Amino acid sequence: MTEPDRLLTASASVEVPFHDVDAMNVCWHGHYLKYFEAGRAALLRAFDYDYREMRASGYLWPVVEAHLKYVRPAVYGQRLDVRAQLLEYENRLKIGYEIVDFASGERLTKGYTIQVAVDADTHELQYVSPPVVAEKLERVWRR
């Protein structure tokens, strides 16, 4: 687990587009994973380990688990704040999410994803995160 005083967070702003809503003007449940991705990308960039850097380090990081809890629906045109927080990194990347209404701060959705390192050449699962992850996080924490 990550030390509480060293939790890394980031956020991304998303506006619910017309093509993400159904006939009832409610965002289809599957699109929330796309919004999680916007938050995850912001979080990974915060410690210089976005998808390009992952690949360059010799590892792929597939999402192997996702959990979502829907609290209130998002609707067309609603501006959302997608907050992402690194919860674990030693053996896997566990990222927690909270999607809130940008104006009110009201929670709409929460959840988490888990990604594991896979060697890009051999496709072997890594049971411990590669050292590059801790190295990049240490740089951020020393700032």
N, C-alpha and C positions, 0 to 999 in steps of 0.2 A: 504494500500500500504506500501511497505517497504521503509524506509528512504534511499535516494540516496547514502549517504556515508556509508551505512551498507549493500549494496547489496553483496550477497554471490555468488561467481562464482567458477566453476571448469571446467575441460576439460578432454576429453578422446581421445586417438588416435585410429583410425580405418583404416584398409586397405580394400578396396573394394575387396571381394573375387570373384572368377570366378562364383560361383553359385548365385551371386546377380545380374549378368548382363544378358541382353537379347542378341539376335543375332546381334544387332547393337553395342554391347560392352558397352551399357549404363546401368547404375544401374536402376533397376525397381523401380518405384516411391514408392511402399509400403515398401521397405527396409529402407528408410530414418527414419521411425518411430523406427526401430531397432537401428539405429545409435543414435537417440535421447535418447533411453533407456540407451545406454552406457554413455552418458553425464549426464543423470539424476541420474544414480547410483553413478557416481563420485561426483555429487553435494550433494546427500543425505549422502554419506559417509563423506563428508567434515564437516558436523555438527552432525555426529554420529546418524543418523536417517535413515539408510538403511532399506531395507524390513524386515530383522530379528528384528531390533529394533522397527519398526512400529508394527509388530505383537506382540512382547513382551509387548508393551505399551497398548495393547488391541484394536488397531485400524487397519483397512484395509484402503488402500488409492487407490481405483480404479481410473483410468484415465477416465474422463467423457467427455472430449473434447480435440481435437487435431486440430491444424491448421498448415499447411505447405505452404510455398511459394517457388517454385522451380525457381532458377535463372539461374543456369548452370548445366548440367549433370555431375555426377561423373562416372568414367569409371573403368574398371577392373584394379586392381593393384594400383590405386591412393590412396595415403595416405591422410587421412582426419583428421582434428582437429575438434572435436565436442565440442563446448563451451556451457555450460549451466549456466543460471543465475536465482537465485530465485527472482521473481518479486513481489509475494504476498505470505503471509503465515497466516494472521490473521483468515480468514474464509475458506481458501482453499489454496492449493499449486499451484501457477501459475509459471511455469518455462519457460523461454525463451531460445531458441536455435539458434545457428548459426553454420552451417557446412561450413568450409573453406578448401581450398586446403592447405595442410601442408607446402608445399614448397613456394608457392607464397602468401598465405593469401587471395586469391581471394574467395569471397563468392559464395557458390554453392546453399545453402538452408538456409532458416530461418523459424522460427515458434514458437509455444508454445504449452504446454499441461496444462490441469487443472485436478487436483486430489482433491477429497473430502474425508474427514474422515468418516468412517462408523464403528460403534461399532462392534467389531469382534463377540460378542456373540448374540446381538439382531438384527444386521444388520440395525440398525437405522442410518440414515444420521445425521451427526453432522453439525449444521449450523455455528458453530464457531470451529476453530481448537483447538484440545485438548491442555492444558497448556504445555505438554511435548515438543511441537514444539518450543514455545517461550523460554522455559528453556534451551533447547539444543542450540538454536541460541545465546542466551545471553552468554553462555559459550564460544562460538567461538568469539563473538564480544569483550569479555573482554580480550582476548589474546593479 
